């Protein structure tokens, strides 16, 4: 379970890096156009579709500063997590406590952002991060025991 969750975290980190690069290179008009394209059929069927209207609302509220923030956040979050995943998969003892601290800091920041945005995705990400923290802690204990006895 630990290995699978760490690999999933690594894949998620790669998606964050890709998303950060995407936010860095595109503008708000392009995003709004894309979201309108994605939601147009759904809104024709049901003009009050919750998901489609939320997507359009989010796209309409994007600014250049917001895009820059998301680009920087996703890139930094993704790069740090990729480095930690590599260390964890190679069973580097130092990677475990660093991962716990970094993941804890990301969780604290995600909860801080949630207090302003109420973005449900932040809660989902936080729960997943908490599960990964528990698995990292457990695996770290097992690895220390194996290295001390063997």
N, C-alpha and C positions, 0 to 999 in steps of 0.2 A: 504494500500500500504506500509505504514511504517513497519508494523509487518512482512509482507511477505518479504520485502527487507532485514530486519534484520535477519530473519530466513534463507534466501538465503545466506546472509553474513556468518552466523554461519555454514551452511553446507559447504560453500566455505572454511572457516577456518579449518574445520575438514579435508577436502581434502588436504589443505596445510600441515597440521600436518602429514597426511599419506604420502604425497609426500616428505616431509622433512625427515621422518624416512626412506623412501625408498632410497633416495639419500645418507643417512648416511650409510646404510647397503649394498649397491651394488657398484660395480666398473664400470669403463668406458667401459670395454670390454663387460660386461653383457648388458649394455645399447645399445651399438653398435650392438650386436648380436640380441637383441630384435627389434631394429629399422629395421635392415636388414630383419628380419622375417616379420615384419609388411608391409614393402614396396616392397618385392620381386615380388609379383604378379603384382602390379601396374607398376613397372619398366619394367617388361617383356612386358606388353601391350604398355607402352609409356616410353622409357628410359629417356625422358626429363620432366616427370611429375613434376610440380613445387613443390607440397607439399611433395612428396616422396623425391625429391632431397634435399629440404630444411631440412627435418627431418634427413636425413643421414649426411648432412653437419654439422648440429648442434651437432649430436652425435659424429662425428669425432673430433670436436673441444673441447669436454669436457676433462677436466683434473681433477686430484685429487683435486686440489685447487678449481676449479670451482664447483665440486660436493660438497665439504665442504661448500663453500659459499652458494649454493642453499639450502643445508640441514639446515644450521643455519638460513638463511633468512626465509625459509618456516616455520620452527618450531617456530621461535620467532613471526613471523607475525601471524601464526595460533593461537598460545596460547593467544597472546594479544587480538586478535579479538574474540576468544571464551569468554574470560573474559568480554570484553566490551558488547558482545551480551547478555550475561547473565544479566548484569547490566541494559541494555536497556529494555530487556523484562520484568524485574522486576520493571521497572519504577523508578530506583534509580536516583535521580536528579544529583548526582555527576557523574554518568556514561556519561551523555550527553556532558558536556564540555570536559571531558577527551577523549571521543570518537572523538569529533571534532578535538582536538589537535593531537591525535594519527593518525587519518585518514589523516589529513593534512600532517603530517610528512611522512607517508607512500607514499602519492602522490608525495611529493617533492623528495623522494628517488627514486620512480619509474621513474619520469621524468629525474632525474639525470642518472639513469641506461639506460634509453632509449636514452639519448644523446650519449652513447657509443655503445649500441647494436642495436638500431633501431628495437628492437623486438616488433612486432605489438601487441602481447599479453599484453605487458606492457601498451600500450595505451588503450586497451579494459578494462583492470583492473582499470586503472585510471579513465576512464569515469564512470564505475560502482561505483567506490569509491566516485566520485563527486556527483552522484545521491544520494547515501546513505547519504552523508554529508548534502545535502539539506533536505532530509527527516528527518534526526536526528535533524537538526536545527528547522525545522517546528514542529516536535513532542515535542521538548524541550519547545518551546514557548507555545504550547497548554497545556502541563503538568504544567508549571509554572503558567499559568493563572488559570487552574482548582484548583491547590493547594492554590493559593492566594485568590480565591473567595469561596473556600469551605472547 
